[in-house]
Amino acid sequence: MTPETMIPTNVYAEMTPNPRTMKFVADRLLIEGNAVAEFASAAEA
């Protein structure tokens, strides 16, 4: 078993043209490949 390395990550919100929607951006890749994670609600996440 190998120990995992913890890498600090910054996540920040950006405005979108829709005032009711925010876009969250990370300073590094969080999901490998072309995968996408999208959640419509907090309960779904």
PyMOL Python script that loads the backbone (N, CA, C, O; Angstrom):
from pymol import cmd

cmd.read_pdbstr("""\
ATOM      1  N   MET A   1       0.842  -1.173   0.000  1.00  0.00           N
ATOM      2  CA  MET A   1       0.000   0.000   0.000  1.00  0.00           C
ATOM      3  C   MET A   1       0.893   1.243   0.000  1.00  0.00           C
ATOM      4  O   MET A   1       1.848   1.313   0.774  1.00  0.00           O
ATOM      5  N   THR A   2       0.594   2.225  -0.859  1.00  0.00           N
ATOM      6  CA  THR A   2       1.401   3.440  -0.921  1.00  0.00           C
ATOM      7  C   THR A   2       0.633   4.600  -0.293  1.00  0.00           C
ATOM      8  O   THR A   2      -0.587   4.683  -0.438  1.00  0.00           O
ATOM      9  N   PRO A   3       1.327   5.486   0.393  1.00  0.00           N
ATOM     10  CA  PRO A   3       0.631   6.644   0.989  1.00  0.00           C
ATOM     11  C   PRO A   3       0.206   7.626  -0.099  1.00  0.00           C
ATOM     12  O   PRO A   3       0.909   7.811  -1.093  1.00  0.00           O
ATOM     13  N   GLU A   4      -0.949   8.251   0.100  1.00  0.00           N
ATOM     14  CA  GLU A   4      -1.435   9.246  -0.850  1.00  0.00           C
ATOM     15  C   GLU A   4      -0.832  10.603  -0.517  1.00  0.00           C
ATOM     16  O   GLU A   4      -0.626  10.932   0.651  1.00  0.00           O
ATOM     17  N   THR A   5      -0.552  11.380  -1.546  1.00  0.00           N
ATOM     18  CA  THR A   5      -0.021  12.721  -1.363  1.00  0.00           C
ATOM     19  C   THR A   5      -1.169  13.716  -1.442  1.00  0.00           C
ATOM     20  O   THR A   5      -1.934  13.717  -2.406  1.00  0.00           O
ATOM     21  N   MET A   6      -1.284  14.551  -0.436  1.00  0.00           N
ATOM     22  CA  MET A   6      -2.327  15.575  -0.415  1.00  0.00           C
ATOM     23  C   MET A   6      -1.799  16.825  -1.115  1.00  0.00           C
ATOM     24  O   MET A   6      -0.759  17.360  -0.730  1.00  0.00           O
ATOM     25  N   ILE A   7      -2.508  17.289  -2.138  1.00  0.00           N
ATOM     26  CA  ILE A   7      -2.109  18.476  -2.886  1.00  0.00           C
ATOM     27  C   ILE A   7      -3.139  19.572  -2.614  1.00  0.00           C
ATOM     28  O   ILE A   7      -4.327  19.367  -2.864  1.00  0.00           O
ATOM     29  N   PRO A   8      -2.711  20.728  -2.109  1.00  0.00           N
ATOM     30  CA  PRO A   8      -3.666  21.821  -1.882  1.00  0.00           C
ATOM     31  C   PRO A   8      -4.327  22.228  -3.196  1.00  0.00           C
ATOM     32  O   PRO A   8      -3.676  22.281  -4.240  1.00  0.00           O
ATOM     33  N   THR A   9      -5.620  22.511  -3.133  1.00  0.00           N
ATOM     34  CA  THR A   9      -6.378  22.889  -4.317  1.00  0.00           C
ATOM     35  C   THR A   9      -7.222  24.114  -4.013  1.00  0.00           C
ATOM     36  O   THR A   9      -7.898  24.166  -2.986  1.00  0.00           O
ATOM     37  N   ASN A  10      -7.189  25.094  -4.893  1.00  0.00           N
ATOM     38  CA  ASN A  10      -8.041  26.273  -4.765  1.00  0.00           C
ATOM     39  C   ASN A  10      -9.252  26.101  -5.662  1.00  0.00           C
ATOM     40  O   ASN A  10      -9.122  25.766  -6.840  1.00  0.00           O
ATOM     41  N   VAL A  11     -10.428  26.331  -5.101  1.00  0.00           N
ATOM     42  CA  VAL A  11     -11.672  26.307  -5.865  1.00  0.00           C
ATOM     43  C   VAL A  11     -12.329  27.668  -5.670  1.00  0.00           C
ATOM     44  O   VAL A  11     -12.477  28.140  -4.542  1.00  0.00           O
ATOM     45  N   TYR A  12     -12.722  28.297  -6.779  1.00  0.00           N
ATOM     46  CA  TYR A  12     -13.338  29.610  -6.673  1.00  0.00           C
ATOM     47  C   TYR A  12     -14.543  29.685  -7.598  1.00  0.00           C
ATOM     48  O   TYR A  12     -14.664  28.905  -8.542  1.00  0.00           O
ATOM     49  N   ALA A  13     -15.431  30.629  -7.319  1.00  0.00           N
ATOM     50  CA  ALA A  13     -16.654  30.798  -8.106  1.00  0.00           C
ATOM     51  C   ALA A  13     -16.465  31.923  -9.113  1.00  0.00           C
ATOM     52  O   ALA A  13     -15.844  32.944  -8.818  1.00  0.00           O
ATOM     53  N   GLU A  14     -17.011  31.716 -10.307  1.00  0.00           N
ATOM     54  CA  GLU A  14     -17.009  32.745 -11.348  1.00  0.00           C
ATOM     55  C   GLU A  14     -18.447  33.052 -11.716  1.00  0.00           C
ATOM     56  O   GLU A  14     -19.312  32.178 -11.667  1.00  0.00           O
ATOM     57  N   MET A  15     -18.693  34.289 -12.082  1.00  0.00           N
ATOM     58  CA  MET A  15     -20.025  34.672 -12.538  1.00  0.00           C
ATOM     59  C   MET A  15     -20.245  34.139 -13.953  1.00  0.00           C
ATOM     60  O   MET A  15     -19.295  33.953 -14.713  1.00  0.00           O
ATOM     61  N   THR A  16     -21.500  33.899 -14.290  1.00  0.00           N
ATOM     62  CA  THR A  16     -21.885  33.487 -15.636  1.00  0.00           C
ATOM     63  C   THR A  16     -22.865  34.529 -16.181  1.00  0.00           C
ATOM     64  O   THR A  16     -23.304  35.400 -15.431  1.00  0.00           O
ATOM     65  N   PRO A  17     -23.214  34.461 -17.460  1.00  0.00           N
ATOM     66  CA  PRO A  17     -24.213  35.400 -17.988  1.00  0.00           C
ATOM     67  C   PRO A  17     -25.566  35.279 -17.279  1.00  0.00           C
ATOM     68  O   PRO A  17     -26.326  36.246 -17.228  1.00  0.00           O
ATOM     69  N   ASN A  18     -25.867  34.104 -16.735  1.00  0.00           N
ATOM     70  CA  ASN A  18     -27.103  33.899 -15.985  1.00  0.00           C
ATOM     71  C   ASN A  18     -26.854  34.325 -14.538  1.00  0.00           C
ATOM     72  O   ASN A  18     -26.043  33.694 -13.860  1.00  0.00           O
ATOM     73  N   PRO A  19     -27.518  35.369 -14.041  1.00  0.00           N
ATOM     74  CA  PRO A  19     -27.250  35.849 -12.680  1.00  0.00           C
ATOM     75  C   PRO A  19     -27.635  34.860 -11.581  1.00  0.00           C
ATOM     76  O   PRO A  19     -27.230  35.037 -10.432  1.00  0.00           O
ATOM     77  N   ARG A  20     -28.400  33.833 -11.906  1.00  0.00           N
ATOM     78  CA  ARG A  20     -28.804  32.835 -10.911  1.00  0.00           C
ATOM     79  C   ARG A  20     -27.875  31.624 -10.887  1.00  0.00           C
ATOM     80  O   ARG A  20     -28.136  30.659 -10.168  1.00  0.00           O
ATOM     81  N   THR A  21     -26.793  31.667 -11.667  1.00  0.00           N
ATOM     82  CA  THR A  21     -25.889  30.524 -11.789  1.00  0.00           C
ATOM     83  C   THR A  21     -24.447  30.959 -11.540  1.00  0.00           C
ATOM     84  O   THR A  21     -24.011  32.007 -12.016  1.00  0.00           O
ATOM     85  N   MET A  22     -23.720  30.144 -10.794  1.00  0.00           N
ATOM     86  CA  MET A  22     -22.291  30.370 -10.573  1.00  0.00           C
ATOM     87  C   MET A  22     -21.530  29.177 -11.137  1.00  0.00           C
ATOM     88  O   MET A  22     -22.019  28.048 -11.111  1.00  0.00           O
ATOM     89  N   LYS A  23     -20.343  29.434 -11.642  1.00  0.00           N
ATOM     90  CA  LYS A  23     -19.467  28.387 -12.170  1.00  0.00           C
ATOM     91  C   LYS A  23     -18.314  28.223 -11.190  1.00  0.00           C
ATOM     92  O   LYS A  23     -17.669  29.206 -10.826  1.00  0.00           O
ATOM     93  N   PHE A  24     -18.047  26.991 -10.759  1.00  0.00           N
ATOM     94  CA  PHE A  24     -16.954  26.737  -9.835  1.00  0.00           C
ATOM     95  C   PHE A  24     -15.756  26.201 -10.604  1.00  0.00           C
ATOM     96  O   PHE A  24     -15.887  25.277 -11.407  1.00  0.00           O
ATOM     97  N   VAL A  25     -14.586  26.786 -10.354  1.00  0.00           N
ATOM     98  CA  VAL A  25     -13.370  26.478 -11.092  1.00  0.00           C
ATOM     99  C   VAL A  25     -12.280  26.073 -10.106  1.00  0.00           C
ATOM    100  O   VAL A  25     -12.125  26.695  -9.056  1.00  0.00           O
ATOM    101  N   ALA A  26     -11.527  25.031 -10.445  1.00  0.00           N
ATOM    102  CA  ALA A  26     -10.398  24.588  -9.619  1.00  0.00           C
ATOM    103  C   ALA A  26      -9.101  24.927 -10.338  1.00  0.00           C
ATOM    104  O   ALA A  26      -9.072  25.044 -11.563  1.00  0.00           O
ATOM    105  N   ASP A  27      -8.032  25.082  -9.570  1.00  0.00           N
ATOM    106  CA  ASP A  27      -6.747  25.440 -10.163  1.00  0.00           C
ATOM    107  C   ASP A  27      -5.954  24.238 -10.664  1.00  0.00           C
ATOM    108  O   ASP A  27      -4.805  24.379 -11.085  1.00  0.00           O
ATOM    109  N   ARG A  28      -6.565  23.054 -10.619  1.00  0.00           N
ATOM    110  CA  ARG A  28      -5.920  21.857 -11.168  1.00  0.00           C
ATOM    111  C   ARG A  28      -7.006  20.873 -11.583  1.00  0.00           C
ATOM    112  O   ARG A  28      -8.167  21.019 -11.199  1.00  0.00           O
ATOM    113  N   LEU A  29      -6.627  19.880 -12.360  1.00  0.00           N
ATOM    114  CA  LEU A  29      -7.552  18.859 -12.828  1.00  0.00           C
ATOM    115  C   LEU A  29      -8.008  18.001 -11.653  1.00  0.00           C
ATOM    116  O   LEU A  29      -7.175  17.473 -10.915  1.00  0.00           O
ATOM    117  N   LEU A  30      -9.315  17.855 -11.470  1.00  0.00           N
ATOM    118  CA  LEU A  30      -9.857  17.070 -10.359  1.00  0.00           C
ATOM    119  C   LEU A  30     -10.347  15.698 -10.796  1.00  0.00           C
ATOM    120  O   LEU A  30     -10.330  14.752 -10.010  1.00  0.00           O
ATOM    121  N   ILE A  31     -10.785  15.586 -12.051  1.00  0.00           N
ATOM    122  CA  ILE A  31     -11.300  14.329 -12.591  1.00  0.00           C
ATOM    123  C   ILE A  31     -10.468  13.974 -13.810  1.00  0.00           C
ATOM    124  O   ILE A  31     -10.259  14.812 -14.687  1.00  0.00           O
ATOM    125  N   GLU A  32      -9.995  12.747 -13.872  1.00  0.00           N
ATOM    126  CA  GLU A  32      -9.141  12.325 -14.986  1.00  0.00           C
ATOM    127  C   GLU A  32      -9.948  12.093 -16.261  1.00  0.00           C
ATOM    128  O   GLU A  32     -11.139  11.783 -16.212  1.00  0.00           O
ATOM    129  N   GLY A  33      -9.289  12.246 -17.384  1.00  0.00           N
ATOM    130  CA  GLY A  33      -9.900  11.974 -18.678  1.00  0.00           C
ATOM    131  C   GLY A  33     -10.910  13.038 -19.063  1.00  0.00           C
ATOM    132  O   GLY A  33     -10.785  14.200 -18.676  1.00  0.00           O
ATOM    133  N   ASN A  34     -11.913  12.629 -19.828  1.00  0.00           N
ATOM    134  CA  ASN A  34     -12.950  13.550 -20.293  1.00  0.00           C
ATOM    135  C   ASN A  34     -14.208  13.466 -19.447  1.00  0.00           C
ATOM    136  O   ASN A  34     -15.279  13.868 -19.902  1.00  0.00           O
ATOM    137  N   ALA A  35     -14.107  12.957 -18.232  1.00  0.00           N
ATOM    138  CA  ALA A  35     -15.266  12.805 -17.359  1.00  0.00           C
ATOM    139  C   ALA A  35     -15.789  14.173 -16.920  1.00  0.00           C
ATOM    140  O   ALA A  35     -15.029  15.135 -16.809  1.00  0.00           O
ATOM    141  N   VAL A  36     -17.090  14.244 -16.674  1.00  0.00           N
ATOM    142  CA  VAL A  36     -17.745  15.465 -16.221  1.00  0.00           C
ATOM    143  C   VAL A  36     -18.589  15.130 -15.001  1.00  0.00           C
ATOM    144  O   VAL A  36     -19.237  14.085 -14.962  1.00  0.00           O
ATOM    145  N   ALA A  37     -18.586  16.005 -14.009  1.00  0.00           N
ATOM    146  CA  ALA A  37     -19.447  15.848 -12.839  1.00  0.00           C
ATOM    147  C   ALA A  37     -20.358  17.065 -12.772  1.00  0.00           C
ATOM    148  O   ALA A  37     -19.886  18.191 -12.613  1.00  0.00           O
ATOM    149  N   GLU A  38     -21.655  16.842 -12.892  1.00  0.00           N
ATOM    150  CA  GLU A  38     -22.623  17.935 -12.853  1.00  0.00           C
ATOM    151  C   GLU A  38     -23.751  17.530 -11.917  1.00  0.00           C
ATOM    152  O   GLU A  38     -24.306  16.439 -12.045  1.00  0.00           O
ATOM    153  N   PHE A  39     -24.092  18.407 -10.975  1.00  0.00           N
ATOM    154  CA  PHE A  39     -25.118  18.113  -9.985  1.00  0.00           C
ATOM    155  C   PHE A  39     -26.173  19.205 -10.015  1.00  0.00           C
ATOM    156  O   PHE A  39     -25.843  20.389  -9.954  1.00  0.00           O
ATOM    157  N   ALA A  40     -27.437  18.818 -10.107  1.00  0.00           N
ATOM    158  CA  ALA A  40     -28.535  19.778 -10.162  1.00  0.00           C
ATOM    159  C   ALA A  40     -28.937  20.272  -8.778  1.00  0.00           C
ATOM    160  O   ALA A  40     -29.568  21.321  -8.655  1.00  0.00           O
ATOM    161  N   SER A  41     -28.578  19.527  -7.734  1.00  0.00           N
ATOM    162  CA  SER A  41     -28.937  19.921  -6.375  1.00  0.00           C
ATOM    163  C   SER A  41     -27.883  19.423  -5.396  1.00  0.00           C
ATOM    164  O   SER A  41     -27.064  18.567  -5.732  1.00  0.00           O
ATOM    165  N   ALA A  42     -27.909  19.961  -4.189  1.00  0.00           N
ATOM    166  CA  ALA A  42     -26.970  19.522  -3.155  1.00  0.00           C
ATOM    167  C   ALA A  42     -27.239  18.075  -2.773  1.00  0.00           C
ATOM    168  O   ALA A  42     -26.304  17.329  -2.482  1.00  0.00           O
ATOM    169  N   ALA A  43     -28.494  17.671  -2.770  1.00  0.00           N
ATOM    170  CA  ALA A  43     -28.842  16.289  -2.424  1.00  0.00           C
ATOM    171  C   ALA A  43     -28.291  15.306  -3.456  1.00  0.00           C
ATOM    172  O   ALA A  43     -27.893  14.194  -3.111  1.00  0.00           O
ATOM    173  N   GLU A  44     -28.272  15.717  -4.706  1.00  0.00           N
ATOM    174  CA  GLU A  44     -27.758  14.861  -5.777  1.00  0.00           C
ATOM    175  C   GLU A  44     -26.241  14.683  -5.678  1.00  0.00           C
ATOM    176  O   GLU A  44     -25.707  13.635  -6.043  1.00  0.00           O
ATOM    177  N   ALA A  45     -25.564  15.701  -5.188  1.00  0.00           N
ATOM    178  CA  ALA A  45     -24.108  15.649  -5.067  1.00  0.00           C
ATOM    179  C   ALA A  45     -23.722  14.665  -3.994  1.00  0.00           C
ATOM    180  O   ALA A  45     -22.535  14.471  -3.732  1.00  0.00           O
TER     181      ALA A  45
END
""", "prot")
cmd.dss("prot")
cmd.show_as("cartoon", "prot")
cmd.util.cbc("prot")
cmd.orient("prot")
